[in-house]
Amino acid sequence: MKRILQRKTIFKVLICIVWLGLIFYNRTRQGEISQKSSKEVIKIASKFVSTPTGDIDKPGVQFSDINFYVRKNAHFFQYLVLSGFMCAAVRHFKLYKSTKIFLMW
């Protein structure tokens, strides 16, 4: 039983570290590469919504507006997932029941 708990502990800590690394990697990417990724996400999303990508460039709808919201939602999603992983780790270590949680800040 202890071995399983140790594996879970290692897994939860590692997943937090890996996700933090992914966030750091995404922050260090150059603007052109990041823009290209955003365009690909918009193309994939337009297929699911059944909207041709040509409709994005209609008057009144600017690509920069759509790109802005896609990028902000991507940041929100990354940190939302990180908070879920961190909550799982904190709950596993039972830090929420003590003042040790403030050591993480």
N, C-alpha and C positions, 0 to 999 in steps of 0.2 A: 504494500500500500504506500509506503514511504517513497519507493522508487517512482511510482506513478505520479505522486505529488511533486517530486523533484522534476520530472519531465515536464509536467504542466507549468511549473514555475519557470523553468528555462525557456519553454516555448513562448510563454506570455511576455517575458522580458525581451526575448529575441525578436518577436514580431513587432514590439514597440520600437526597437532599435532599427530594424529593417525599414519600417514605415517612416521613421524620422530621416533615414538615409535617402529614401525616395523623395521626400519633401525637399531635402537639401539639394538633391540632384536636379529636381525641377526648378529650383530657384536659381541655380547656376547656369542654366541653359541660356544661350543667346536669344535675343528677341526674334530673329528671323526663324529660327528653328521652332521656337515656341509658337509663333504665329502660324507656321505650317501645321503644327499639331492641332491648333484650334480650328483651322480650316477643315481638317480631316474630320474632326468631331462634328462640325456643323454639317458636313456632307452626309455623314452617317445618320445624324439626327433628322436631316431632311428626308432621307429615305423612309424612316420609320413614320414620319408625319405625312408622308406622301406629298411633299412639296418639292418641286424641282429646285435645284440650287440657283437657277436663273431667276426665280421669283424673289430671291433674297436681294437682288440688285434693283428691284423696282423703285420708282420714286417714292420717297417717304420712308423707305427702309434702307438704312445704311449698314454696310458690312461692319463698320467700326462699332456700331451700337450692339449688333448681335455678338461680335467678337468680345466686346467688353463684358457682356453678361455671361458668356460661356466661360471666360477666364475667371471671373469672380466666383461663379458657381463651382468651378474646378478647385479653386483655393478653399472654398467652404467645405466641399466634399472631402478633400484631403485632411483637413483639420477635424472634421466630424468623425472620420474613421479613426484618426489618431486618438481622439478623446474616448472613443469606445474601447480601443485597446488599452488605454491608460486606466480607464475605469475597471476593466477586467483585472488588470494587474494590481491595482490598489485593493480591490475586493479580495483578491487571492491572498495578498499579504495582510489583510485585515488592518490596513493602516487607517481606515476611516473611523475606527473605534478609538484611536488615540491621537495624541498630538504629533506623532511622527510624520503625519502627512504634510505638515508645514516645512519639513526638511526638504521636501521635493521642490519647493518654490525657491 
